[in-house]
Amino acid sequence: MTDDTQMMEALEARVRRREGRRDFFRTMGAAAAIGGGMALTSCGGNDDSGGSPTPSPTATATATPTPTPTATSSSGLTDGDLLNFALNLEYLEAQFYAYATTGTGLDATLLTGPTGTTPGAVTGGRQVTFTDPVVANFAREIAADERAHVQFLRAAIGATAIPMPALDLSATATSAFSNAARAAGLIGAGQAFDPYANENDFLLAAYLFEDVGVTAYKGAAAQLSSAVVLQAAAGILAAEAYHAAMIRTTLYTKGLTTPSLIDATEKISDARDSLDGATDLDQGVRAIGNVSNIVPLDANGLAFGRTPQQVLNIVYLNKASVSLGGFFPAGVNGTVKTSAAN
């Protein structure tokens, strides 16, 4: 069985589990209506949206909310602008995991934009030879989720969904991965960091992306105007947080016997902090000694967020105000294109 087949089967199995749970709750709702006049109403097709018991003589089904990203936030950006910005990041993550788990990228049908626009090309990317079946399964699960995020965002945005920008996923000495690793002090001048060489390097590359994704969605939440769009973004944020926790937990566990992995997470976090401004919020997977730090939080137990411009500082690998670089050699697509001046 190929890795591509396994990934698709994992996605299909997840869909079947969701359908099974929906059927269960529909049955329970009907039974409650017959026996006691209480029915469970669904919040829609997404099983991540919890319903609450609502007095009703009959079971009532509601349609799945569809985001309409036309409202404008106080920042002057529409919800569609912010969703398109998020789509850039989802293209990056989805392509990275697709290549790492299957050796091929996303379907061409998932890369197009409005009529007359051409998707960018992906440079580099290849399959990782996983030796730990747990890590391999985690990677395939995340790959399926990221592909689904691309599909969902493109459908939610509609006709104005951006095409995929050009991506640098290569492993040369001058690639984005190598420049990021060099900035973190993981490699020296002229050396290359190859995230596909082994599963440990793959995990460090995933760590770079996942933590940025979580803070990006957290930071954008305050700028979204539509409650329906905010609910959809919160669902993706939760999924990205689960992904980040899986990656961070795996790195911490492996790091107990290979301390350089834990050290590497701290160096990557310091490098991200050096790009996104004067704050010192980013954190590795270790607190003090060997105490774990799986969830990077503040004193109130809250995760921190980044503005879209700060996110661009990291993925462009530049603390200055620029419009391209790093993993996006020609820049991102959409309205938000320029990083902050830090």
C-alpha positions in Angstrom: 0.0 0.0 0.0 1.4 3.4 -1.0 1.8 6.3 1.5 -0.6 8.3 -0.7 -3.2 5.6 -0.4 -2.7 5.4 3.4 -3.2 9.1 3.7 -6.4 9.1 1.7 -7.7 6.1 3.7 -7.0 7.9 6.9 -9.0 10.9 5.7 -11.8 8.7 4.5 -11.9 6.9 7.8 -12.1 10.2 9.6 -15.1 11.2 7.5 -16.8 7.9 8.3 -16.2 8.4 12.0 -17.8 11.9 11.7 -20.8 10.5 9.8 -21.2 7.8 12.4 -21.3 10.3 15.3 -23.8 12.5 13.4 -26.0 9.4 12.8 -25.8 8.6 16.5 -26.8 12.1 17.7 -29.6 12.2 15.1 -30.9 8.9 16.5 -30.6 10.2 20.1 -32.4 13.4 19.1 -35.3 11.5 17.6 -35.5 9.2 20.6 -35.5 12.1 23.0 -38.3 13.8 20.9 -40.5 10.7 21.2 -39.8 10.0 24.8 -39.6 13.4 26.5 -40.0 16.2 24.1 -36.2 17.2 24.0 -34.2 17.1 20.8 -30.6 17.6 20.1 -30.1 20.3 17.4 -27.0 20.1 15.2 -24.7 23.1 14.6 -24.0 21.8 11.2 -21.9 19.2 9.3 -18.8 19.9 11.3 -18.6 17.6 14.3 -16.3 20.0 16.1 -19.2 22.3 16.7 -21.0 21.2 19.8 -24.8 21.4 20.1 -26.8 21.9 23.3 -30.2 20.4 24.3 -33.0 22.7 23.0 -36.7 22.3 24.0 -38.5 21.2 20.9 -41.4 18.9 20.2 -39.6 17.5 17.2 -36.0 17.0 16.1 -34.8 20.0 14.1 -31.9 20.0 11.7 -30.1 23.2 10.9 -27.9 23.8 7.8 -24.2 24.0 8.0 -23.1 27.7 8.4 -21.2 28.8 5.3 -18.6 31.6 5.9 -19.4 34.7 3.9 -16.0 36.6 4.1 -17.2 40.1 3.0 -17.3 42.0 6.3 -14.6 44.5 7.0 -12.6 44.7 10.2 -11.3 47.7 12.1 -7.9 47.1 10.3 -9.5 47.8 7.0 -9.1 44.2 5.9 -12.1 42.1 4.9 -12.6 38.6 6.4 -11.8 37.4 2.8 -8.5 39.2 3.0 -7.6 37.5 6.2 -8.8 34.1 5.0 -6.7 34.4 1.9 -3.7 35.3 4.0 -4.3 32.1 6.0 -4.7 30.2 2.7 -1.1 31.1 1.9 0.1 29.4 5.1 -2.1 26.4 4.5 -0.6 26.0 1.0 2.8 26.0 2.6 2.0 23.5 5.3 -0.1 21.2 3.1 2.6 21.0 0.4 5.3 20.3 2.9 3.4 17.4 4.5 2.2 16.1 1.2 5.7 15.8 -0.2 7.1 14.4 3.1 4.5 11.7 3.3 3.9 10.8 -0.3 6.7 12.3 -2.4 4.2 14.3 -4.4 2.4 17.6 -3.9 -1.3 18.7 -3.8 -3.6 18.1 -6.8 -3.4 20.9 -9.4 -7.1 21.5 -8.9 -6.3 22.8 -5.4 -3.8 25.4 -6.5 -5.7 27.6 -9.0 -7.1 31.0 -8.4 -9.4 33.4 -10.2 -9.5 33.1 -14.0 -6.3 34.3 -15.6 -4.1 33.6 -12.6 -1.4 31.0 -12.5 -0.3 29.1 -9.4 3.4 29.4 -8.3 5.7 26.4 -8.5 7.1 24.3 -5.6 10.8 24.1 -5.5 12.1 20.9 -3.8 10.2 18.5 -1.6 10.5 14.8 -1.4 9.4 11.8 0.7 10.8 11.2 4.2 11.8 7.6 5.1 10.2 7.3 8.5 11.6 4.7 10.9 9.1 5.2 13.7 5.5 4.1 12.7 4.0 6.6 15.2 5.8 9.5 13.7 4.8 8.3 10.2 1.1 8.0 11.2 1.2 11.5 12.8 2.7 12.9 9.6 0.0 11.3 7.4 -2.8 12.5 9.7 -1.5 16.1 9.6 -1.0 15.9 5.9 -4.7 14.9 5.4 -5.8 17.7 7.7 -3.8 20.3 6.0 -5.1 19.3 2.6 -8.6 19.5 4.0 -7.9 23.0 5.3 -6.8 24.1 1.8 -10.0 22.7 0.4 -12.2 24.3 3.1 -10.7 27.8 2.8 -10.8 27.8 -1.0 -14.5 26.8 -0.8 -15.3 29.4 1.9 -13.6 32.3 0.1 -15.1 31.3 -3.3 -14.2 33.0 -6.6 -11.6 35.3 -5.0 -9.6 32.5 -3.5 -5.9 33.1 -4.3 -3.8 30.7 -6.2 -0.9 29.0 -4.5 2.2 31.3 -4.4 5.7 30.0 -5.3 7.1 28.0 -2.4 10.7 27.0 -1.5 10.7 23.6 0.1 14.1 22.7 -1.1 17.1 21.4 0.9 20.1 23.1 -0.7 22.6 25.2 1.3 20.8 28.4 0.2 17.2 27.1 0.7 14.7 28.6 3.1 15.0 25.6 5.4 18.8 26.0 5.5 18.6 29.7 6.1 16.2 29.2 8.9 18.4 26.5 10.5 21.5 28.7 10.0 19.7 31.7 11.7 18.9 29.3 14.6 22.5 28.1 14.9 21.7 24.6 13.9 24.1 24.5 11.0 27.1 26.6 9.9 28.0 28.7 6.9 27.7 26.8 3.6 25.9 23.8 5.2 22.5 22.5 4.3 19.6 21.5 6.5 17.5 18.7 4.8 14.1 18.2 6.5 13.5 15.1 4.4 16.8 13.3 5.4 15.4 11.7 8.5 12.4 12.0 10.7 14.1 14.1 13.4 14.9 16.8 10.9 11.4 16.5 9.5 10.0 17.1 13.0 12.1 20.2 13.5 10.8 21.6 10.2 7.3 20.8 11.2 7.9 22.5 14.5 8.9 25.6 12.7 5.6 25.7 10.7 3.1 24.5 13.3 3.8 27.0 16.0 3.7 29.8 13.5 0.3 28.6 12.2 -1.2 28.5 15.7 -0.1 32.1 16.5 -1.2 33.3 13.1 -4.8 32.1 13.6 -4.8 33.4 17.2 -3.6 36.8 16.1 -6.2 37.1 13.3 -9.1 36.2 15.5 -9.5 39.8 16.8 -9.7 41.2 13.2 -12.4 38.9 12.0 -15.9 40.5 11.8 -18.2 37.7 10.9 -19.1 35.3 13.7 -19.5 32.5 11.2 -16.0 33.1 9.8 -14.6 33.4 13.3 -16.1 30.0 14.2 -14.6 28.5 11.1 -11.2 30.0 11.9 -11.4 28.8 15.5 -11.9 25.3 14.2 -8.8 25.5 12.1 -6.9 27.0 15.0 -7.9 24.1 17.2 -6.7 21.6 14.6 -3.4 23.5 14.2 -2.9 23.5 18.0 -3.4 19.7 18.1 -0.8 19.3 15.4 1.6 21.6 17.2 1.1 19.6 20.4 1.8 16.3 18.6 5.0 17.6 17.1 6.1 19.3 20.3 5.3 16.2 22.4 7.2 13.9 20.0 10.3 16.2 20.0 10.2 16.4 23.8 9.9 12.6 24.1 12.7 11.9 21.6 14.8 14.7 23.2 14.9 12.9 26.5 17.3 10.5 24.9 18.6 12.9 22.2 19.0 16.2 24.0 20.1 18.0 20.9 16.5 17.9 19.7 15.2 19.8 22.7 18.1 22.3 22.3 17.1 22.7 18.7 13.5 23.7 19.5 14.8 26.4 21.9 17.1 27.7 19.2 14.3 27.8 16.6 12.1 29.6 19.1 14.8 32.2 19.8 15.3 32.7 16.1 11.5 33.3 15.6 11.5 35.7 18.4 14.4 37.6 16.8 12.3 38.1 13.7 8.9 39.1 14.9 9.6 42.0 17.2 10.9 43.0 20.6 8.8 40.6 22.6 10.2 37.3 24.0 7.1 35.1 23.8 8.2 32.1 21.8 9.1 29.0 23.7 10.8 25.6 23.1 9.6 22.3 24.4 11.5 22.4 27.7 10.8 24.7 30.7 13.4 24.2 33.5 15.7 21.1 33.6 13.8 18.4 31.8 10.3 19.7 32.7 8.2 19.6 29.6 6.7 22.7 27.9 4.4 21.2 25.4 2.0 24.1 25.3 3.7 27.6 25.1 1.5 29.8 27.3 1.7 33.0 29.3 1.1 33.3 33.1 -2.7 33.1 32.5 -2.4 29.9 30.6 -3.2 31.6 27.3 -1.5 31.1 23.9 -0.1 34.2 22.3 -0.8 35.5 18.8 1.0 37.2 16.0 -0.2 39.8 13.5 -0.1 38.8 9.8 2.8 41.1 9.4 4.8 39.4 12.2 3.9 36.0 10.6 5.4 37.2 7.4 8.6 38.3 9.2 9.1 34.6 10.1 8.1 32.9 6.8 10.1 35.5 4.9 13.0 35.0 7.3 13.5 38.8 7.6 12.8 41.2 10.5 12.6 44.1 8.1 9.6 45.3 6.1 9.8 43.3 2.9 7.3 41.7 0.5 9.1 38.4 -0.4 11.7 36.0 0.7 12.3 32.8 2.7 9.6 30.1 2.0 7.8 32.5 -0.3 10.5 33.6 -2.8 8.0 35.7 -4.8 5.9 36.8 -1.8 2.5 35.7 -0.7 -0.7 36.3 -2.7 -3.6 38.5 -1.6 -3.9 41.8 0.1 -1.6 41.3 3.0 1.9 41.0 1.5 4.4 43.0 3.6 6.1 42.1 6.8 6.6 44.4 9.8 9.6 46.6 10.4 11.1 45.2 13.5 
